[in-house]
Amino acid sequence: MRIRPQRAHRSGPAVPGLGRLIPPGAPSHANRPRYPRNHHGRADHRAARVHLQLAAMARQAAAA
């Protein structure tokens, strides 16, 4: 059995300045940003929680 080396993954769009392309009719969650990751590539729940708390505080400030 032969083990193939892992390929390097691109971290950004192939064309500079090109964001994600969301097709019409895609579900609303398709436009959400990627879940925060730590330096090991694992899900960073603490950073996600902080992001949600900051977003909630910004919404409250805008409503006031």
C-alpha positions as CSV (number, residue, x, y, z in Angstrom):
1,M,0.0,0.0,0.0
2,R,1.4,3.3,-1.1
3,I,0.8,6.5,1.0
4,R,0.3,9.6,-1.0
5,P,1.6,12.9,0.4
6,Q,-0.9,15.5,1.5
7,R,-1.6,18.3,-0.9
8,A,-1.2,21.9,0.2
9,H,-4.6,23.6,0.5
10,R,-5.1,27.2,-0.6
11,S,-6.0,29.5,2.2
12,G,-7.7,32.2,0.0
13,P,-9.5,32.8,-3.2
14,A,-7.7,31.9,-6.5
15,V,-8.1,35.5,-7.8
16,P,-7.1,38.4,-5.5
17,G,-10.1,40.4,-4.4
18,L,-12.6,37.8,-5.3
19,G,-14.8,36.8,-2.4
20,R,-17.0,33.8,-2.0
21,L,-19.6,33.3,-4.7
22,I,-23.0,32.5,-3.3
23,P,-25.3,31.1,-5.9
24,P,-28.9,32.5,-6.0
25,G,-31.3,30.3,-4.0
26,A,-28.5,29.0,-1.7
27,P,-29.5,28.6,2.0
28,S,-29.0,31.5,4.3
29,H,-26.2,29.8,6.1
30,A,-24.1,29.6,3.0
31,N,-22.9,33.2,3.4
32,R,-21.6,32.7,7.0
33,P,-17.9,33.1,7.7
34,R,-15.8,30.1,8.4
35,Y,-15.9,28.8,12.0
36,P,-12.9,30.1,14.0
37,R,-9.9,27.8,14.2
38,N,-6.9,27.7,16.5
39,H,-3.3,27.3,15.4
40,H,-3.7,23.5,15.2
41,G,-6.7,23.8,12.8
42,R,-9.2,22.7,15.4
43,A,-12.5,24.5,16.1
44,D,-12.0,27.4,18.6
45,H,-15.2,27.6,20.6
46,R,-13.9,30.3,22.8
47,A,-13.2,32.6,19.9
48,A,-16.6,31.8,18.4
49,R,-18.4,32.6,21.7
50,V,-16.5,36.0,21.9
51,H,-17.5,36.8,18.3
52,L,-21.2,36.1,19.1
53,Q,-21.1,38.2,22.3
54,L,-19.5,41.1,20.4
55,A,-22.1,40.9,17.6
56,A,-24.9,40.9,20.2
57,M,-23.4,43.9,21.9
58,A,-23.2,45.7,18.6
59,R,-26.8,44.9,17.8
60,Q,-27.9,46.2,21.2
61,A,-25.9,49.4,20.7
62,A,-27.4,50.0,17.3
63,A,-31.0,49.5,18.6
64,A,-30.5,52.0,21.5
